[in-house]
Amino acid sequence: MRAGPTSTLWVVADQAFTVGFDLDLTLADTRRGIAAVFTVLSAETGVFIDTAAVVARLGPPLETELAYWYPAAEIPAMAARYRELYAGIAVPETVAMPGAVRAVDEVRAAGGRVMVVTAKNQRDAERTVRFLGLPVDVVVGALFGAEKGRALRDHAAAAYVGDHTADVDAARAGGALSVGVATGPYDAAALQAYGADVVLADLLAFPGWLAGHRAA
């Protein structure tokens, strides 16, 4: 774990603060469901899709992944079909990442607010959060990398937690502390090298870090 600077947005214990979380591979393990949707899309279109490769690089927008498999002219139609399938196939296969439920609960128990900012489209992001039963105050979808900074600033987020180097960019753009979790495509060393302020093995370590950081 590498501790970074204390954000000026962290406030005294009796006042509210906001922590943002990424969704895929941070709060939600969507790998099985996403692979299943791509399997159906592959069968419908006759195009081979390596679902293991797909789930190994989750994070960027759907259209970025589709570009590996379909010509540019076909991507809008493929994205629309993927989203038609997602609710019925992927959402029921989604499970919470280890420590996710407690991480959210600990922020709320400390008097904080929880927001999710994700590249997943708004509708499916909200569906996923509801399906997992996470008590999240705000969900903002369809943003990636530094674009997420707008939402983080709008809600004065003190920290942003994510598994991708693009989530470090998001935190920087939003003026928030970057908390990397090594549960996605980047290991702890890669997140540290990229400049995350804090790196945790997973969200199981988040409650202890949160308590220690707020007490510092």
TIGU-843257 format. One line per field, with one value per residue: residue number from 1; residue in three letters; x, y, z of N, C-alpha, C in turn. Coordinates in steps of 0.05 Angstrom, whole numbers, plus 5000, padded with zeros to 4 digits. Atoms other than C-alpha are relative to their C-alpha. Example, Ala and Ser with C-alpha at 12.3 -4.5 7.8 and 13.67 -1.06 7.14 Angstrom:
<pts>
k <- [1:2]
r <- [Ala:Ser]
n.x <- [5018:4984]
n.y <- [4976:4976]
n.z <- [5000:4999]
ca.x <- [5246:5273]
ca.y <- [4910:4979]
ca.z <- [5156:5143]
c.x <- [5018:4985]
c.y <- [5024:5022]
c.z <- [5000:5014]
</pts>
This chain:
<pts>
k <- [1:2:3:4:5:6:7:8:9:10:11:12:13:14:15:16:17:18:19:20:21:22:23:24:25:26:27:28:29:30:31:32:33:34:35:36:37:38:39:40:41:42:43:44:45:46:47:48:49:50:51:52:53:54:55:56:57:58:59:60:61:62:63:64:65:66:67:68:69:70:71:72:73:74:75:76:77:78:79:80:81:82:83:84:85:86:87:88:89:90:91:92:93:94:95:96:97:98:99:100:101:102:103:104:105:106:107:108:109:110:111:112:113:114:115:116:117:118:119:120:121:122:123:124:125:126:127:128:129:130:131:132:133:134:135:136:137:138:139:140:141:142:143:144:145:146:147:148:149:150:151:152:153:154:155:156:157:158:159:160:161:162:163:164:165:166:167:168:169:170:171:172:173:174:175:176:177:178:179:180:181:182:183:184:185:186:187:188:189:190:191:192:193:194:195:196:197:198:199:200:201:202:203:204:205:206:207:208:209:210:211:212:213:214:215:216]
r <- [Met:Arg:Ala:Gly:Pro:Thr:Ser:Thr:Leu:Trp:Val:Val:Ala:Asp:Gln:Ala:Phe:Thr:Val:Gly:Phe:Asp:Leu:Asp:Leu:Thr:Leu:Ala:Asp:Thr:Arg:Arg:Gly:Ile:Ala:Ala:Val:Phe:Thr:Val:Leu:Ser:Ala:Glu:Thr:Gly:Val:Phe:Ile:Asp:Thr:Ala:Ala:Val:Val:Ala:Arg:Leu:Gly:Pro:Pro:Leu:Glu:Thr:Glu:Leu:Ala:Tyr:Trp:Tyr:Pro:Ala:Ala:Glu:Ile:Pro:Ala:Met:Ala:Ala:Arg:Tyr:Arg:Glu:Leu:Tyr:Ala:Gly:Ile:Ala:Val:Pro:Glu:Thr:Val:Ala:Met:Pro:Gly:Ala:Val:Arg:Ala:Val:Asp:Glu:Val:Arg:Ala:Ala:Gly:Gly:Arg:Val:Met:Val:Val:Thr:Ala:Lys:Asn:Gln:Arg:Asp:Ala:Glu:Arg:Thr:Val:Arg:Phe:Leu:Gly:Leu:Pro:Val:Asp:Val:Val:Val:Gly:Ala:Leu:Phe:Gly:Ala:Glu:Lys:Gly:Arg:Ala:Leu:Arg:Asp:His:Ala:Ala:Ala:Ala:Tyr:Val:Gly:Asp:His:Thr:Ala:Asp:Val:Asp:Ala:Ala:Arg:Ala:Gly:Gly:Ala:Leu:Ser:Val:Gly:Val:Ala:Thr:Gly:Pro:Tyr:Asp:Ala:Ala:Ala:Leu:Gln:Ala:Tyr:Gly:Ala:Asp:Val:Val:Leu:Ala:Asp:Leu:Leu:Ala:Phe:Pro:Gly:Trp:Leu:Ala:Gly:His:Arg:Ala:Ala]
n.x <- [5017:4985:5018:4996:5007:5027:5016:5013:5029:5006:5008:5001:5017:5028:5010:5001:4980:5009:4981:5009:4990:5005:5018:4990:4975:4995:5023:5016:4986:5018:4986:5016:5023:4991:4992:5024:5012:4983:5004:5025:4995:4983:5016:5019:4987:4980:4973:4986:4992:4985:5011:4979:4986:5019:5002:4973:4994:5023:4995:5006:5027:5008:4992:4971:4997:5012:4982:4982:5013:5018:4993:5010:5027:5019:4999:5025:5020:4991:5003:5028:5008:4988:5015:5026:4995:4985:5016:5010:4978:4977:5006:5005:4975:4981:4998:4984:4972:4994:4998:5015:5023:4990:4987:5021:5012:4982:5001:5026:4999:4983:5014:4994:5017:4987:5008:4987:4995:4992:5003:5025:5022:5014:5022:4989:4986:5020:5011:4979:4999:5025:4999:4981:5011:4981:5013:4984:5015:4999:4988:4995:4990:4990:4976:4976:4975:5002:5028:5013:4994:5022:5019:4987:5000:5028:5008:4979:4990:4974:4983:5012:4989:5003:4980:4988:4984:5018:5013:4981:5005:5025:4996:4985:5017:5021:4989:5005:4980:5003:4997:5000:5003:4987:5020:5007:4979:4974:4992:4993:4977:5008:5016:4981:4983:5016:5003:5022:4992:5003:5005:5009:5002:5028:5017:4999:4982:5010:5010:4977:4988:5018:4999:4974:4997:5017:4990:4973]
n.y <- [4976:4975:4979:4975:4976:4998:4981:4979:5006:5016:4981:5011:5024:4995:4989:5019:5001:5018:5018:5011:5026:5012:5023:5026:5010:4985:5009:5022:5019:5003:5015:5022:4990:4987:5022:5013:4982:5001:5027:4998:4982:5015:5020:4987:4987:5017:4988:5011:4981:5013:4988:4998:4975:4978:4995:4993:4971:4984:4973:4980:5001:5024:4996:5005:5029:5009:4993:5022:5022:4992:4975:4975:4994:5018:4998:4990:5021:5021:4989:5000:5027:5008:4987:5014:5026:4998:5002:5027:5020:4993:4991:5022:5014:4982:5003:4979:5006:5004:4976:4977:4993:4987:4974:4981:4997:4986:4972:4990:5001:4978:4976:4992:5007:5018:4997:5017:4986:5023:4999:5014:4982:4992:5019:5025:4994:4999:5027:5016:4991:5010:5030:5008:4990:4982:4975:4978:4975:4989:5016:4985:5018:4991:4983:5016:4986:4972:4991:5005:4978:4981:5010:4999:4972:4991:5010:4995:5026:4998:5022:5017:5026:5015:5021:4995:4975:4978:4990:4981:4975:4989:4987:4975:4980:4992:4989:5019:5020:5023:5025:5022:5027:5017:5022:4999:5007:4990:5009:4979:4987:4983:4978:4983:4987:4981:4976:5000:4991:5022:5025:5022:5026:5003:4984:5011:4983:4973:4989:4992:4976:4977:4992:4988:4976:4979:4994:4987]
n.z <- [5000:5000:4992:5015:4986:4989:5016:4985:5000:4976:4979:4973:4998:4999:5025:5021:5020:5021:5012:5025:5007:5026:4997:5009:4988:4975:4983:5012:5017:5024:5021:5010:5014:5025:5018:5010:5020:5023:5012:5015:5023:5018:5013:5018:5023:5013:4996:4977:4979:4978:4976:4979:5006:4993:4972:4989:5004:4994:4990:5020:5010:5016:5028:5002:5001:5025:5023:5004:5013:5022:5014:4987:5008:4987:4971:4987:4999:4982:4973:4993:4994:4974:4977:4998:4987:4975:4975:4996:4999:4984:4973:4981:4996:4986:4971:4987:4996:4972:4984:5011:4984:4975:5007:5002:4973:4982:5007:4990:4971:4991:5006:5027:5022:5019:5027:5020:5025:5016:5029:5008:5006:4976:4994:4990:4975:4978:4996:4987:4972:4987:4998:4979:4974:4988:4992:5013:5001:5027:5021:5025:5020:5026:4998:4998:4996:4990:5002:4975:4982:4999:4981:4974:4991:4995:4974:4981:4990:4986:5010:5021:4997:5025:5006:5026:5001:5008:4976:4989:5015:4991:4974:5004:5013:4981:4976:4979:4994:5017:4985:5019:4989:5020:5005:5028:5019:4992:4973:4982:5009:5023:4990:4987:5020:5014:4983:4981:4974:4982:5014:4982:5014:5007:4983:4973:4985:5001:4974:4983:5011:4996:4972:4994:5015:4988:4973:5002]
ca.x <- [5000:5025:4993:4984:4968:4907:4853:4825:4756:4763:4728:4718:4680:4613:4608:4592:4643:4636:4674:4668:4676:4685:4638:4666:4720:4718:4649:4620:4649:4616:4664:4619:4559:4598:4629:4560:4534:4593:4582:4511:4533:4586:4535:4485:4536:4582:4642:4693:4702:4754:4715:4775:4810:4748:4743:4818:4814:4749:4745:4743:4676:4639:4653:4728:4722:4675:4727:4771:4719:4676:4687:4675:4611:4580:4598:4536:4490:4531:4532:4457:4447:4495:4456:4391:4420:4456:4399:4373:4440:4495:4461:4436:4507:4539:4565:4596:4672:4703:4695:4650:4589:4628:4668:4604:4574:4636:4634:4561:4573:4626:4575:4597:4561:4576:4576:4590:4622:4631:4640:4579:4517:4472:4414:4457:4500:4437:4410:4476:4478:4405:4416:4475:4434:4488:4464:4494:4472:4491:4504:4536:4547:4579:4643:4714:4782:4789:4717:4697:4729:4669:4623:4673:4679:4604:4596:4659:4686:4744:4769:4757:4768:4782:4820:4844:4899:4844:4813:4876:4865:4794:4814:4866:4816:4766:4814:4804:4850:4864:4854:4874:4851:4890:4828:4826:4874:4930:4968:4990:5058:5027:4978:5035:5079:5022:5016:4957:4959:4939:4942:4903:4903:4827:4767:4776:4831:4789:4754:4821:4850:4789:4790:4864:4861:4804:4838:4904]
ca.y <- [5000:5069:5127:5192:5263:5278:5310:5376:5346:5298:5334:5324:5263:5297:5323:5286:5265:5227:5167:5147:5076:5046:4988:4931:4893:4944:4934:4884:4821:4824:4778:4718:4758:4800:4737:4707:4768:4767:4692:4706:4764:4720:4665:4714:4747:4689:4729:4695:4732:4711:4722:4708:4767:4810:4800:4808:4881:4906:4980:5020:5035:4978:5008:5003:4928:4918:4950:4889:4845:4886:4938:5010:5015:4957:4979:5022:4964:4914:4960:4968:4893:4881:4929:4895:4829:4855:4861:4790:4755:4793:4825:4759:4731:4790:4782:4831:4834:4810:4864:4908:4906:4922:4977:5013:5001:5028:5093:5102:5082:5136:5187:5189:5185:5133:5146:5100:5129:5079:5071:5025:5057:5091:5041:4979:5012:5027:4957:4926:4968:4950:4876:4874:4912:4964:5026:5077:5150:5168:5129:5162:5121:5128:5162:5136:5159:5234:5244:5216:5276:5319:5275:5270:5346:5356:5314:5338:5267:5261:5195:5152:5077:5036:4978:5011:5062:5103:5108:5142:5192:5200:5216:5266:5301:5303:5329:5266:5217:5159:5091:5033:4962:4907:4866:4883:4883:4919:4890:4930:4946:4974:5017:5044:5058:5095:5141:5118:5152:5089:5017:4961:4887:4888:4919:4873:4921:4983:4990:4990:5040:5085:5085:5099:5153:5191:5186:5214]
ca.z <- [5000:4984:5020:4981:5000:5042:4999:5023:5010:5069:5126:5200:5224:5234:5163:5100:5049:4983:4957:4885:4860:4791:4776:4733:4771:4828:4859:4810:4780:4711:4675:4669:4647:4596:4567:4560:4522:4475:4464:4441:4397:4366:4351:4321:4275:4259:4282:4327:4393:4444:4508:4552:4518:4527:4601:4611:4589:4619:4634:4569:4535:4499:4431:4444:4455:4395:4350:4361:4327:4280:4226:4247:4207:4245:4315:4330:4312:4351:4412:4409:4405:4462:4506:4487:4512:4573:4624:4613:4607:4642:4702:4732:4726:4763:4834:4882:4883:4949:5001:4958:5002:5065:5030:5012:5081:5115:5076:5095:5168:5172:5149:5077:5011:4957:4883:4824:4762:4705:4630:4630:4601:4652:4648:4658:4711:4752:4740:4763:4827:4843:4829:4877:4930:4940:4978:4929:4930:4858:4795:4734:4672:4603:4626:4620:4644:4654:4632:4699:4732:4715:4756:4813:4816:4812:4875:4909:4914:4963:4933:4873:4877:4814:4784:4719:4704:4672:4741:4765:4709:4732:4803:4781:4735:4792:4844:4885:4919:4873:4907:4862:4875:4840:4821:4747:4688:4726:4785:4845:4816:4752:4790:4834:4774:4741:4801:4843:4911:4947:4923:4957:4940:4938:4972:5032:5052:5041:5110:5147:5099:5104:5180:5182:5129:5162:5230:5203]
c.x <- [5018:4981:5007:4992:4971:4985:4987:4970:4993:4995:4997:4977:4970:4989:5002:5024:4990:5024:4988:5013:4995:4982:5013:5028:5010:4979:4987:5018:4981:5012:4983:4977:5008:5009:4976:4986:5016:4998:4975:5004:5017:4983:4980:5013:5019:5028:5013:5007:5013:4991:5020:5016:4983:5001:5026:5006:4975:5008:4993:4971:4995:5010:5030:5005:4988:5018:5021:4988:4983:5010:4986:4971:4979:4998:4975:4978:5007:4998:4971:4990:5011:4984:4972:5002:5008:4982:4992:5021:5021:4993:4995:5025:5020:5000:5018:5029:5005:5004:4984:4978:5009:5013:4979:4987:5018:5001:4974:4999:5017:4987:5004:4978:5016:4989:5014:5003:5013:4997:4975:4978:4982:4979:5011:5016:4980:4989:5020:5001:4975:5001:5018:4990:5019:4986:5016:4982:4997:5013:5003:5014:5011:5023:5024:5024:4995:4973:4985:5004:4978:4980:5011:5000:4972:4990:5021:5012:5028:5019:4985:5015:4996:5023:5017:5018:4983:4984:5018:4997:4975:5003:5015:4983:4979:5010:4996:5025:4996:5007:4998:4996:5009:4982:4992:5024:5028:5006:5009:5024:4994:4985:5019:5017:4985:4994:4976:5010:5001:4995:4993:4998:4972:4983:4998:5018:4990:4990:5023:5014:4983:5001:5026:5004:4984:5010:5026:4999]
c.y <- [5025:5023:5026:5023:4999:5021:5020:4995:4981:5020:4986:4980:5006:5013:4979:5002:4980:4984:4989:4973:4995:4976:4974:4995:5017:4992:4975:4982:4993:4982:4978:5009:5013:4979:4987:5017:4999:4973:5000:5017:4986:4979:5013:5011:4982:5010:4987:5022:4984:5012:5002:5026:5024:5006:5007:5030:5017:5027:5021:4997:4976:5003:4995:4970:4989:5005:4978:4978:5008:5025:5024:5005:4983:5004:5012:4979:4978:5010:5001:4972:4990:5010:4989:4974:5002:4995:4971:4979:5007:5007:4977:4984:5016:4994:5023:4991:4996:5026:5024:5009:5014:5027:5022:5006:5016:5030:5013:5001:5023:5027:5010:4992:4983:5006:4979:5016:4979:5006:4985:5019:5004:4979:4974:5004:5001:4972:4983:5007:4990:4970:4992:5011:5020:5027:5025:5024:5010:4981:5017:4982:5014:5020:4982:5018:5028:5012:4997:5023:5020:4992:5001:5028:5009:4991:5003:4975:5004:4979:4986:4973:4985:4981:5006:5025:5024:5011:5018:5026:5013:5015:5026:5022:5010:5012:4983:4983:4976:4975:4977:4974:4981:4975:5000:4994:5009:4990:5024:5016:5019:5024:5020:5015:5022:5025:5000:5009:4978:4975:4978:4974:4996:5016:4989:5018:5029:5011:5008:5024:5025:5010:5013:5027:5023:5008:5016:5030]
c.z <- [5000:5006:4985:5017:5010:4984:5018:5002:5022:5023:5027:5002:5000:4975:4978:4981:4979:4990:4975:4995:4970:5004:4992:5013:5024:5020:4989:4983:4977:4979:4988:4983:4973:4980:4987:4978:4974:4986:4982:4975:4979:4984:4981:4975:4985:5002:5025:5020:5023:5026:5023:4996:5008:5029:5013:4998:5005:5011:4979:4990:4982:4971:4995:4997:4973:4976:4995:4981:4976:4986:5012:4993:5014:5030:5013:5002:5020:5029:5009:5006:5026:5023:5002:5015:5029:5025:5005:5003:5021:5029:5019:5006:5016:5030:5010:5002:5030:5014:4991:5018:5025:4994:4999:5027:5018:4994:5012:5031:5011:4994:4972:4980:4980:4972:4982:4975:4982:4970:4991:4996:5025:5009:5012:5025:5023:5005:5016:5030:5015:5004:5023:5027:5013:5006:4990:4997:4971:4981:4975:4980:4975:5001:5004:5004:5011:4998:5026:5020:5003:5022:5028:5011:5007:5027:5021:5012:5012:4989:4978:4999:4974:4995:4975:5002:4992:5024:5016:4986:5009:5026:4998:4988:5019:5025:5024:5005:4983:5017:4980:5014:4978:4994:4970:4982:5008:5029:5017:4991:4977:5009:5015:4980:4985:5017:5018:5028:5021:4983:5020:4983:4989:5019:5029:5018:5003:5027:5018:4990:5005:5029:5006:4986:5013:5028:4998:5002]
</pts>
